[in-house]
Amino acid sequence: MRMALWRVMLAPITPLRALRLQRLSRSPFAFDSAWQQARMQCAPDEVEYLFQRHLQETEARWPEP
């Protein structure tokens, strides 16, 4: 199942907040970034998990030599 579908099923209001953040921003940014910001606003206790995910994605993009 796609990540976007899981997000809508598990937290239906967060994607709507993310879309609103995207529309209201002056500069364009990705839906994933908007979703993470919206999630941090409504569930600040999940910041640890979002930070760990960000570290994993960064390591996947920039592997150490």
C-alpha positions as CSV (number, residue, x, y, z in Angstrom):
1,M,0.0,0.0,0.0
2,R,1.3,3.5,-0.8
3,M,2.5,5.8,1.9
4,A,0.0,8.5,1.1
5,L,-2.9,6.1,1.5
6,W,-1.6,4.9,4.8
7,R,-1.3,8.5,6.0
8,V,-4.9,9.3,5.0
9,M,-6.2,6.2,6.6
10,L,-4.3,6.6,9.9
11,A,-4.5,10.4,10.3
12,P,-7.1,11.8,8.0
13,I,-6.8,15.5,9.1
14,T,-3.0,15.7,8.8
15,P,-2.9,15.5,5.0
16,L,-5.5,18.3,4.8
17,R,-3.4,20.4,7.1
18,A,-0.3,19.6,4.9
19,L,-2.2,20.7,1.7
20,R,-3.2,23.9,3.5
21,L,0.4,24.6,4.5
22,Q,1.6,23.9,0.9
23,R,-1.0,26.4,-0.5
24,L,-0.3,29.1,2.0
25,S,3.5,29.0,1.7
26,R,5.3,31.5,-0.4
27,S,7.8,29.1,-1.8
28,P,6.9,25.7,-3.1
29,F,7.9,22.7,-1.1
30,A,7.2,19.0,-1.1
31,F,4.1,17.4,0.3
32,D,6.2,15.2,2.6
33,S,7.8,18.2,4.2
34,A,4.4,19.8,4.6
35,W,3.0,16.6,6.1
36,Q,5.9,16.4,8.6
37,Q,5.3,20.0,9.6
38,A,1.6,19.5,10.0
39,R,2.2,16.3,12.1
40,M,4.7,18.1,14.4
41,Q,2.1,20.8,15.0
42,C,-0.7,18.4,16.0
43,A,1.4,15.6,17.6
44,P,4.6,17.1,19.0
45,D,5.4,13.8,20.8
46,E,6.1,12.2,17.4
47,V,9.1,14.6,16.7
48,E,11.6,11.8,17.6
49,Y,10.2,9.5,15.0
50,L,10.1,12.1,12.3
51,F,13.7,13.1,13.2
52,Q,14.9,9.4,12.9
53,R,13.1,9.1,9.5
54,H,14.9,12.2,8.3
55,L,18.2,10.8,9.4
56,Q,17.6,7.6,7.6
57,E,16.6,9.4,4.4
58,T,19.6,11.6,4.6
59,E,21.9,8.6,5.0
60,A,20.3,6.9,2.1
61,R,20.9,9.9,-0.1
62,W,24.4,10.6,1.1
63,P,26.2,7.3,2.0
64,E,29.4,7.7,3.9
65,P,32.6,6.7,1.9
